[in-house]
Structure formats: C-alpha cells, structure tokens
Amino acid sequence: MRGNIAQLMQQAQKMQENLQRAQEEIAKLEITGNAGGGMVSVTLTGGKECRKVRIDPSVLGDQEMLEDLVAAAFNDASNKIDAESKSRMGALTAGMPMPPGMKLPF
C-alpha cells in the first residue's frame, strides 16, 4: 500500500511539472485571429495579451464595421488559444482519471 501512494505522489508531481511547462509554453505562443477575410487581424499571446492589430485601410471609413471586425478578430484569436491550450493540456492528462467536473489547469 505504501508503495502505491509513493508511486501516485511521483506521478502527480511529474504531471504538475509537465502542466507547468505546458502553461509556460502556451504563454509564449503568439496566435493571430482574423476577420473580414483578413481585413483585420489581431495577434495575442497565449496569456491573451494583445501584441499586434493590423487593419486594412479599406475599412477605415466605416467605424461600426471596423469595431465589429476588431472584436471578431480578437475573439477568433482567443478561441484559437483556448483550443490550443485544451489540446496541449488534454494530451498531458490523457489516461489520468479525473473526478467529474474537475478541470485542468486549476
């Protein structure tokens, strides 16, 4: 019994280290979201910090449309980050039994 607990603790520690490494890698990512067929693009880090916004000059005359395109591009980038994060974290926790409703990272 004591060996099983020690083994579980080692596995948990290794998983925690792997999760931390994956979170650091995700934070360093830069992902670009687009809207309006590429007329607006927003680049975010994995921590969802905005790094760059590119706007095609052809949309500068319509403020309302531009606002919508910027929001859509931001949401596109944010969704891509969420998907990448879920994919990487899912690969790390695959096969590990998790209690219902428990999500990683915490």
C-alpha positions in Angstrom: 0.0 0.0 0.0 2.8 2.4 0.9 4.5 1.8 -2.5 1.3 2.7 -4.3 1.0 6.0 -2.5 4.6 6.9 -3.2 4.1 6.0 -6.9 0.9 8.1 -7.1 2.8 11.0 -5.5 5.6 10.7 -8.0 3.1 10.6 -10.9 1.2 13.7 -9.5 4.5 15.6 -9.2 5.6 14.7 -12.7 2.2 15.7 -14.1 2.3 19.0 -12.2 5.8 19.7 -13.7 4.5 18.9 -17.2 1.4 21.1 -16.7 3.6 24.0 -15.6 5.9 23.5 -18.6 2.9 23.4 -20.9 1.4 26.5 -19.4 4.7 28.4 -19.9 4.9 27.2 -23.5 1.3 28.3 -24.1 2.0 31.7 -22.5 4.9 32.2 -25.1 2.6 31.5 -28.1 1.6 34.2 -30.4 -1.6 33.4 -32.3 -3.4 35.5 -34.9 -7.1 35.8 -35.3 -8.7 37.2 -38.5 -12.0 38.8 -39.5 -13.5 40.2 -42.7 -11.5 37.8 -44.9 -8.2 39.1 -43.4 -9.1 42.8 -43.4 -8.4 42.9 -39.7 -6.0 40.7 -37.8 -5.3 40.6 -34.1 -2.2 38.8 -32.6 -2.5 37.6 -29.0 -0.1 35.8 -26.7 -1.2 32.6 -25.0 -2.0 34.7 -22.0 -4.4 36.7 -24.2 -2.3 39.9 -24.2 -2.7 41.8 -27.4 0.6 42.1 -29.3 -0.5 43.5 -32.7 -3.5 44.8 -34.6 -3.4 45.0 -38.4 -6.2 46.9 -40.2 -6.6 47.1 -43.9 -7.0 50.8 -44.9 -10.2 50.0 -46.9 -12.2 49.5 -43.7 -11.1 52.7 -42.0 -14.1 54.7 -43.4 -16.8 52.6 -41.6 -16.2 52.9 -37.9 -19.0 50.5 -36.8 -17.8 47.8 -39.2 -14.2 48.3 -38.1 -15.2 47.9 -34.4 -17.1 44.7 -35.3 -14.1 43.3 -37.3 -11.7 44.1 -34.5 -13.9 42.3 -31.9 -14.4 39.3 -34.2 -10.6 39.1 -34.9 -9.9 39.2 -31.2 -12.5 36.5 -30.5 -11.0 34.4 -33.3 -7.5 34.6 -31.8 -8.9 34.0 -28.3 -10.8 30.8 -29.4 -7.6 29.5 -31.2 -5.7 30.0 -28.0 -8.3 28.2 -26.0 -8.3 25.3 -28.5 -4.5 25.0 -28.5 -4.4 25.1 -24.7 -7.1 22.5 -24.4 -5.3 20.3 -26.9 -2.0 20.5 -25.1 -3.4 20.1 -21.6 -5.6 17.2 -22.8 -2.6 15.4 -24.1 -0.9 15.7 -20.7 -3.9 14.5 -18.7 -4.9 11.7 -21.1 -5.4 8.5 -19.4 -5.3 10.1 -15.9 -8.6 9.5 -14.1 -10.1 12.9 -13.1 -13.0 13.4 -10.8 -16.2 14.5 -12.6 -16.2 18.3 -13.1 -12.5 18.7 -12.3 -10.8 20.8 -15.0 -7.1 21.5 -15.5 -5.3 23.8 -15.2 -6.8 24.8 -11.9 
